[in-house]
């Protein structure tokens, strides 16, 4: 997997075990990154701007890193005796939303993220770039079926909280003191009907302006920190 940009490079190089090789533009002069490369355990190649431009699909700032693909965790590794707050993504499609949610989850101390294997963006270069290096600290599990996974979580005493504008209650009026699995729905259609039926609570974030919905990552951040606030 290719990732690029100075901020991502600085985060990835803090834990460089996943780095396979690095390409630097011939005029690259970032002192912090060059210092981190002094004791490199992987090859570094100098390339022309044209070569770097051809490989990168966005703003690369003169550096491209080849890193190992993300290694997903098993569900058992995420759902253990210490887990009390999980986030479930119900078929998100935008890698920028996924990356932003990963970053929020890591900052809030969420125990793990669960995503479906099909019709859901996985961990790719855009997700890694948007999450700004927090992937190493966030456990993500891919599951074959969200519905059966939710049934499993319920057996482990998790309450399932979904998000929707219709037939829901104000998100501030829900008790989040127990084990919580928060479901964030697809950007266009929200939570699927099958998953919605499995939810114990449906929460809504009140809209006071002309906008009738929030971006998935923004709504997710509000909900995640409401759960955290109630547990302090």
N, C-alpha and C positions, 0 to 999 in steps of 0.2 A: 504494500500500500504506500502511495506517495503522499506526503504532507509537506507543506511549505509555508514560509513566513517566519520572521524573527521571533515573535512571541511564542509560537508553537514550538519552534526549535529550542528556545530556552527552557520550556517546560519538559519537552521530551528528553533533552540532554541531562536533566536532573536525575533521570533514571534511564540510562542509555542502553540497557540490556536488550531492548527491542529494536535498536537501530541496526540496520544491515549495511548501509552505506550512505554517504552524503555527497551531494553535488553543490559546489560553490561557484558563483559567478566570479569571473577573473578579477573583478574590482571589489570583491566583497571585503569589508573592513570593519565589521562589527567586533569590537574588542572583547566584549563579554563572551560571545559565541566562540570566537577564535581561541580564547583562553580555555574554554571547556573542551576544545578539540585537541589540546596539547597532548593529553595522555589517551588519545583515542584508541579504541579496541576494534575499530572498523575502518574501512578505506574511505578516504576523502579525495574527490576528484575535482579539478578546476575546469570549468566549462565556459564557453562564450555565452553572452547574453542571448544570442539567437538559439543556442541549444537549450538553455534553461527555459526560455519563452515557449519553445515547442513542447516541452514536457509538462509545464504547469498550466492549469486551466484558469488560474486566477492570479492575484497579486502575490508574487513569490518573494520579493525583497532580496533576491539574489541567493536563496538557499532552498534546496529540496532535500528532504530526508526520505530514504526508503526504510520503512519500518515494518515489523512483523504484523500481520493481520491480527485484529483484536481477538483474544481468546475468551469466548463466552464461558460463564460459570454455569454449573448445573443448578437446577432448582433447589436441590438439597443443600447446596453450598450457600444459597441466599436465605432460604427458609430454615433457620435453626433456632436454638433456644435463646439466642441473643437478639433475634430479629423482632422488631416491633413496629416498623414503619417501612412500607414498600410502596413503590409507584409502578402502576401498570399502564402501558401505552397501548391503546386500542387502535392499531393500524395507522400510525402517523406516517405521513408521506414526505414531509419536508425535512431534509437533513439539518437545516439551520435550527428548526424547532427542536429536533432531537438533541442536537449538540447543546443548545441553551438549557434544555431540561436536565441534561446530564450535569452541567455546570452548577445549576441550582441545587440539584439533589446532593452533589458532593459538598457544596457549601453548607447545606442544612443538616448534613449527617444522616441522610436517608440510607437505610440498610441495603437496598438493592432496587434494581429496575427490571421489570419483566416485560418482554416484547414478544409478539407472535413471529413465527418464522416466515409466514406468507403475508404478502400485501402490506409489509411494514418496512420502512427504510432501516437498513442495518447500519452497523458501525463502518463508515467509509471515511475517505479523506476529508470531506466537507464536515462531517460530524466531529471528527477529531480536531479539525481547525477551529470550529465553533465552540467546542467544549474547552478549548485552550489548555490542553494538557491534563485535564482532570480525569481522563479515562483510567489511568493507572490506579486511581483511588476509588473507582466506582465499580461495583459488581453488577453486571448485566447478564440476564439469562434469556435465552430464546426458547420458547415453548411451542409445541405443535398445536395446542388448543387452549385458548384463553378461558373458555367456559369450564372445562375440566380442571384447569389450574386454579380458578376461583373456588371451585368446590373443595379442592385440596387445601387452599388457604383457610377456608371456613372451618375445616376439620382441625386446623391448627389455631383456631380461636381468633382469626382476623375478622374485623368488620370491614365490609367493602363499601367504599364511598365513591359514587360516580359524580359526574358534573354535567348539568343540563339546565337549560333555561325554563323548560316546561315541566310541570308536575314535580317541582323540586322545592326545597326550603332554603332560606338564606344560609349561606355557608357558615355564618357566625353562630348559628343556632344548633349546631351539631356537637355532640360530645365526642371528642377525639382522644379520650384518655386511655382507651384500650389499644389493642393491636390494630393498626389501620393499614389497609391497602387502598391507595387512592388511584382511581382510574381516570386517565386523561384521554379524551376521544380524538378521533380523526379531525383534521382541520376543516373539512367540508361538511361531513355528515354527523360528526360527534360520535358518541358511544353507540355501538351497534345494539340492535334490539335484544339480541340474545344475552349480551353482557349486561345490558341495563336491567334485565329481569333478575340477574344474579346479585345486583347491588342491594345492600341493606338500607342505604340512604342515597338520595339524589340531592346534590347541593347546587345552588346557583349563586353567582356573583352579581349583585344588583347593578343594572346599567342606568345611569342618571342622565346621560346625554343622548345624542341621536344614534350613536353606535349601538348595535344590538348584540354584539359579541366581542370577545377579546381573542387575540392571538393565542394559540394553544400553549406556547411556552410562557406567556405572561399570565394566563389564567392558572397554569400549573404552578408558577412561582407563588402566586397569591395563596392558593390552596395549600401548598407545601408549608409555607410559613405560618399559616393559620393553624395547621396541625401542630407544628413545633411550638407555637405560642401557647397553645392549650396544654402542652405537656410540661411546661416549665414550672 
